[in-house]
Amino acid sequence: LQTLLQHSGCMTVSILCAVEQSGLAFESARETIQRLKKLAQELQIPIQVTQAPQPLDKAPALLQLQSKLFSADNTPGSNAGEISVRHYQSVQDECLAVTGAILELLRGGSRLKEIAVVVADGPGYLTQLRSCFAQYHLPAYFSGNTAMLVKPVIQTVLSALRAAGLGMERADVVNYLKSGLSPLNWEQCDQVENYAVVWNIHTTRWEQTWTLHPAGLHQEFDEASQERLAQLNASRELGIAPLCKLKDGLLQRGSVAEKVLAVWAFLEEIGLDRRLETQARQLQETGQLQMAQEQLQLFELLCRALEQLYSVLGNIDCTPEDFVRLYTTLLSQYEVGTIPAALDSVTVGDVMSMRDSACRHLFVLGASEGCFPSYQSDAGLLTQEDREQLQRLGVNITQDSDAKLEREFSSLYQVLSTPSQTVSLSFCGDEPAYLVSRICTLFSIVPQKGQTATCYFYEPDKLGALLARGGADGVCQEFGEEVQQAYAQVREQAQYCMGSLQQQSVESLYGKTLYLSASRIDKYAACRFSYFLDYGLKARPVKPAQFDAPLYGTFVHSVLEHTVG
């Protein structure tokens, strides 16, 4: 800033700071203002401080909230329903209630882009919110970045690298084969995996011809099993061919640059870019626009990481193990971000990503004690006193606990200052957050007990199902055609009855003679489906081939029969 001030005639600096309020949220802002004033005086540059005007269309209660939240003014404010606080029994009830409230706003003429949802406890709420919004067809943009390593495609590429560079372990090879990026279909993948589990296939045995019986130790070869084994070998060779080439490239080439080229050849061979484009188109066709954006970025980020390794460490020799570790560490530093894919959608995000989301209606979920703000103590080696002493010595270090808490308070102030019409805060659990209690005190609000969500009344199929459940034939005629169709469909399904099995089907499952024992009768009484799986389909879990107790008993009896007898 000093250099810019010296070479420019005019500079405007925008800082978030409520002049009339004190507290932790604005300490850094005030310190920055004082430093800028001192710098301007040293350079003999005139300085002018102005305060941005408040928007004219903002509700009076929200203006008071903005001015009193962190101030010492405790005089009660006026609230005509613009601010509400609700307490729910579970996260699901809270998310359903917010979904219903958004649907009610839309029925009243609001636009989706005028609504924002802030999630204070992200991991506990985002999955539930996605489900609720998808169920009621609410377009939503979930802001924020996603760690690259959690993406299934990235995990698949890293599994292939680990398999090729770290010895072809079974878990890594199977993860690659079942990812959808290998040449095998699902049936072939299942058959190869079952054989690998039965005979503990790992390391070099993936590249050797399989000769053991697919069903394990206690079976004898016949024509069908020989044919099945030949199919397994064909699937094995087809599936691991790209991995073998990648393995040779990692083992036979010494430098990082040569290993990067081997990985690039592998990505080209499996057609990763084309597959990702196909997946992105499929996501777009199903309306998952944000996921489609993320999918299109993955190949570019993979290549960018390879280019960084090539340009920075290209001439350095390393082992395959070190290369896999380097590439994984580099990818862990990448995040995938998106922009809103639709013009009209609800914006959802955590506190830090929603600081500048201007809206008319704001919903804050998960405002429980410990989450709004969320205080987490430092897990590093330096204590708070150590950090303060280093800062006094002029050593720049990462933010300490107070600085992080100050930044979060500032972000919370920004979030609660963005809406112009309504703010709805909700929480589940025993205690609301301190800021929620502060708001309740300022505006004489008693947290209401949230009711069971009734947003299903706005969905024709769910309303039709509800009417069908009550047998309301006459009432159904008062609603639209979609509700009547849903009503008729549910009534038709209610008339469904189980058909009767043909004798041929029963005999193919259980044989012409039904054998019953005490254990079979107990299983049938406990779970009919389990009985069907065990004695009808004869489904068996895949177990490693080993000399277990039943097989050992059979072996001993056979020895006694052929020697003693």
N, C-alpha and C positions, 0 to 999 in steps of 0.2 A: 504493500500500500504506500509505503514511503517513496518508492521509486515511481509509482504511478502519479502520486501527488506532485513530484518534482517535474514531471514531463507533461502534465495535462493541466489545462486551464480550469477545468471544472470536473468535479467528481461527486456522485451521489451514492451514499452508502445506506442501505436499508437494514434496520435492526429491529427485531421483535423485543419490545420492552414496554411494559405498562408503567408509566412514570409515577402514577398515583399509588401503585401497589409495591409492597416490599415482600421479601421472602426469597426462598432458595431459587425460585424459577427465573429470576431476572438478575442474579448477581453477576454472571458472566457478561450479560448484555451491558449492564452499567459499567463494569470494568472496561469493556471494549470502547464504550463511548468516551470515557475519561482518557483512555490512551490515544484515541483519535484526536481529541481536543488538544492534548499535550503535543502530539505530533504536528498538528496544524500550527500551533503557536511557535514551535521551534522552526518551522519552515516559513513562518510569517504569512500564512495563508488564512484569509477570513473564513469563518465557519458559521453555518446557520443550521439550527436544529428546529425542525418542524414536526408536528404530530399529525399523522394521517387521520382524516375525518372518519367518523363512524358511518356505516351505510344507513341510508334513510329508510330502507324497507325492513329493518331488523326489528323483531318483536321487543317490546320494552323489557320483559323479564329476561331476555337473553342479553340485552345491553347491561342490565344490572348484574347478571351472572359474570359477564366479562370484566366488569369494573370491581366486583367485590370478592371474587373467588380467592385471591391471594392477598387481600388487603386486611387491615385491622378493623374495618367497618363491619359491625355485626347487626346493624339495623335491619329489621325484616324487610324483604323486598316483596313486591306485588307479583303474583303469579296467577294468570288467568287460564291455566292449563297448558301453557307452552312448555313447562318442565314437568316431567313425571318420573316417578321412581317405582319400580315393581320388583317383587321378590317371588322367585319360582322355586319349585321343588327339585327340578332336574334341568340339565342342559337341553334335553330334547324339548321339554315344555317351553323353555325360554326361546329356543330357535323357532318352534312352531308359532309361538305368539308373535314374534317379530314378523314372520312370514305373513300371518293374518293381518297384522297392522299395516304392512306395506300394501297388501291387496286392498285394504280399506282405503288407503290414500289414493291408490290408482282409481278406485271407483269414484272418489271425490274429485278427480280431475288432475291429480298430480302426475308428473312425468317420472319415469324411472331414474333419469339422470339427475333429478333433484333430490334423490334419497341416497344417504350414505350409511353404512353399517361399520362401526369400529368394534373390533374384537379384542378385549383386553387380555383374555387367556386364549391365545391362538390355537395351540394344539388341542385343547379340549372342545373348541367350538367350530373350527373351520370345516371339518369333515361333516359334522351334523348340519351346518348351514348349507353346504353344497348339496346334501341330500334333500333338504327341505325345499330349496330353491328349484332343484331339478324336478321334484315331485309336483310342484305347483307352477312349473313352466315360467319361472321368473328369470329373465336374463340378468346375469351378474358378472361383473369383472372383479376378480380377486387380485388386488394389487400386491406388490412386493415381489421379491426375487426368490427363486427356488434353488437350493443347492444342486449342483450338477450331478453329484455322485448318487443321488437318490433316484435318478431317472433309470428305468429298466434297460434302455438301450445302452447307456454308459456302463451299467453293471454287466451287461452281456459282453461288451468289448473287453472290459477288464477281466472277466472270467476266461475269455479266450486267451488273453495275454498270460494270465496266471497258468492256464493249462499248458500253453506252449513253452513258457519260460521257466516254470517251477516243477515240471515233472509229470504232467498229464494226470493229475489227481482226479478221482472220479467225480467229486462234487463240481469242480470247475468245468470238466468236459460235459457233464450232463446239463449244467446250467446253460452252456452255450448251445447244445443240441436242442434244448427245449425252448429256446428264446424266440423262435420264429425266424431267426436270421440264418439258420443252417439249412442245408438242402433237404432235410428230412421232413416228412409230414408228422402229424401228431401220433398216429398209430405206430409208425416206425420208431419214433422217439421213445414211446412207452415200452416197446419190445426191447430196444437196446438198453434202456435203463433197468428193466427187470433182470435181464441177463447179467448186467454189470453188478447189480446188488446180489444176485444169487451166487456168483462166482468171484465176487470182490475184485472186479477188474480195475486196475490202476496202472500207472506208469507205462512201461513198454508193452504191457499186455493189450493195450488199445490198438497197437500196430501189428500184433500177431494174429494169425488166423485162429478163430475160436473153434474148439473141437469138443467141448464138454456138452452134456445134455442140457437143453434149455430149462428143463423142469427141476434139475438138481441131482443129488446123489442116488436116490432110490428108484430112478427110472431107467428103463432100457430103451435103446434106440430102435425105432421102427421107421417105416418110409415117411410118415408124416413128420416125425421129429427131425429126420435128416433134411427134409425140405425146409422146415422151419429154421434149422441151423444155417442152411445155405442163405436164406433170406436175411438172417441176422448179420451174417458176414458181409453181404452186399450192402446192407444199410450202414454197418460200421465203416466200411471203406468209403462210402459216399459222404458220410457225415464228418469224418475226421480228416478228409483230404485237405481242406483249407488249413486246419490246425497243424497238420504235419509240415506243410510248406512254411507256415509261420514259425514253427519250432526250428526248422532247419535255418531259416533266416536269422533268428535270434541267437542260435548257438554257433553258427559258422562265421558270423560277422562280428568284429570286435568293437568298432567305434559306435558311438551313439547315432551318428548320421546314418550308418548302414542299417542299424536296427530300426530307425525311423522309416527308412525306405521299405523295410520288410513289413512293418505294420501298415504302411500305406498300400502296399501290394495286397495285403490281406483284406483291407477295407474295400478295395476295388473288386477283388474276387467275389466277395459275398454281396456286392452291390448295395452297400449300406445307404448311399445317397439316394438311390432309386427307391429302396424300400421305405426310407423315411418320408420321401415325397408322397408315396402311395398311402402311407399311414396318415399323413397330414390331410390329404384329400378326403380320406374316409372320415376323419374327425370333423372336417368342415361340413361334410354332407349330413352328419348327425347333429350339427349345431354346436359342437365343442370347439369354438373358434380359438379360445385362449390356449387350449392344449395343442391345437394345430400350430399356432405360432411357436410354442416351445419346441415342438417336434422338429420344425424346420431349422431351428438354430443349432441343434445338437451336432450335426455333421460338421458345420462350420467351426464350432468350438473345439471339436476333436482335432480337426486339421490345424487350427490355430495353435493348440498345445503342441502338436507335433512340430510345427514350424519353429516354435520357441526353443524346443529341445535341439532341433537341427542347427539353429543359428547360434545358440549360446554354448551348447556342450557338444557340438557335432564332432570335433576332433578328439574327444576324450574317449578312451577305451573303458568299457564297463561290462560287467557280467549281465546275463539276462535277468537275474534276480534284482540287481540294482536298477536296471532300466525299468522294470515293471514298477518298482517302488517309486522311482522318480516320476514316471508318467502318472501314477495314481495320485501322488502328492500334488502335482501340478494341476490335475483336473479338480482336485478338492478345493482349489482356490477360485474356481469359476462358479458363477451363478447364472441362472437363466431368468431373464426378465421379459415382460411383454407390455404392450400398450393396449388400451381398450379396443376390442375388435368390433364393437357395435356402438353406434352413436347414442342409443338410448338403453342404458343398463344401470342396475344398482351397483355402486362401488363398495367393495368390501375389503377390509385390510386391518392390519394392526395399527397401534398408535403411531409408530414412527412413519409408516408409509401413508398415513391419512392426514398428515398435518396441514396440507394445503388443498384439501378437497372441499372446495366451496359447494355448499348444498343448502337446501331449504329445510330438510328434515333429517335429523341425526339420531341413530340408534346406537347406544353403547351397551355391549353385551359383556358379561363376565366381570362386572365391576365389583368384585369381592375383595375383601381384605387380603393384601399380599399380591394382588394382580393389577391394581389400578391406583398408584403405580406399583410395578413389580420390583421389589428391592431384592437384589442378589449380592451377597457379600463376595469380595474378591477371593479367588482361589490361588492367587499367585504367591510368590515367595516374599514379596515386599509387603510390609505392613503399611497402614495409613501414615504412621509417623516417619517411616523410611521414605515414603513418597514426598511428604512435605519437606523433609530435609534435603532431598535431592533437588527439588524444585527451587529451594532457596539458594542452592549452589549453582543454579543455572542449567541443570540437566533436564532436558525435555524427555518426559516419559509418557506412557499411555495414561488415559483418564483414570483417576482414582474413584472410590465409591461415591464421594460427595459430588464429583463432577458428573458422574453417570446419573445420579439421582436428580441433580439440577437439570440436566438435559431432558430427562423424562418428564419432570414437572413442567418444563417449558413446552414440551411436545403436547402434554395434556391440555395446557392452556390454549395452544393453537387449535387443537381438535375441538374443544368446547366453544371456541370462538368462531368456528366456521359456519354453523347453521344460522339461518335468518328467521326461521319460523318456530320449530319445535326441537326439543331435546328429550329423548326418552332413555333413561338409564335403567338397567336391570341387572340382577345378580341372582345366583343360587348359592346356597350355603348358609352358614350361621351368621356371618357378620358382613355388612357392606363395607366398601373401602372408605378410608378417611375422607376423601374428597366427596364421596356420595353423602356421607353424614354431614359434611360441611354444607353442601347444597341443601340438604333437608332442613338444616338449622336456619340458613339464610332465608328460605322461602316458606318456612313452616309447613313442610311436606311430611306426611306420614306414608312410608312405603306401603303400597297396596300389595295384597297377596294376588299374584297372577292367577288368572283363571285358566282352565283347560282350553287350549286353542280351538277355535271354531272356524279356521280358515278353510276347512273342507267344504263349507257351505258355498264357497265361490267357485268350486270346481264341478262342472256338470256331471262327470262320471261318479264322483264321490257323493254328490247330492242324490243322484239317481239310486245309488246303492243303499244310501240311508233310507230313502223312501221305500225301496223294495223290502228292506229288512222289517219295516213297520207295516208292510202291506197296505200302504196308502195309495190305493188305485185312483180314488177321486182327486186327491191332492196333486198327484203327478200330472194330471191333465192341465193344471194351471201353469206349468212351467214350459220352457222351450223344447224344441225338437231334440236337442242333444241330451237333455235330462231324461226325456221319455225313452230315447234309445238305450241309454244306460240302464234305466229302470227295467225295460223289457229284456235286456241281456242278462241282468242278474236274476230276474224271475225265471228265465229259461234255464239258466245254470242250476237254479235251485231244484228244478225238476229232474236233474240228472240222477240216474241210479246205476249201480254197478252191474255190469253184464255178467254172463256166466261163461266160464272157461269150457272149451271143448275138451273132450276126453283125450284126444290126441295130444293136446298141449300139456295136459296134466301128466300123462304117461311119459312124455319126453323130459319132463322136469323131475318127477319122482319115481318113475318106473311103474310097471303094472302092479307091483305089490308094494304097499306102503308099510315100511318098517318103523315101528314106534318103540321108544325106550323111555325110561324115566327122565333122562337128561333132555331128550328131544321134546317130550311133553312139557317139561319145565320151560324150555326155551320158547316153545310156541305160546305158552301162557304169558310169558314175560314180554315177548316182542315178536309179533308175527313177521315183521319185515326181516328181522335177524334170522328167523327160521327159514324164510324164503331164500336169503342169501347163502346160508350155510348148506341147506339140504336140497334146495331147488336149483339155484344157479351154481352151487358148489364153488362159490368164490373163496379163495384162499389168500391170505396176506403173503406178500413176497418176503421170503426169509433167506438169509445167506445159507449156502450149502455147507453144512457142518455135521459132525458126527454127534448128534444130540441123543438124548435118552431113548426116544422111540426107535431111532435107527440102530442104536447100540443094542437094544433088546432084540430087534429082528436079526441082527448080525450074530448075536450069541446063540439064538435059537437055531439059526441055519448051521452054525459050526457044530453044535451038539447033535443036530439031526444027521449031519453027514459024517460025523466021526464016531460018536458013541452008538448011535442007532445002527 
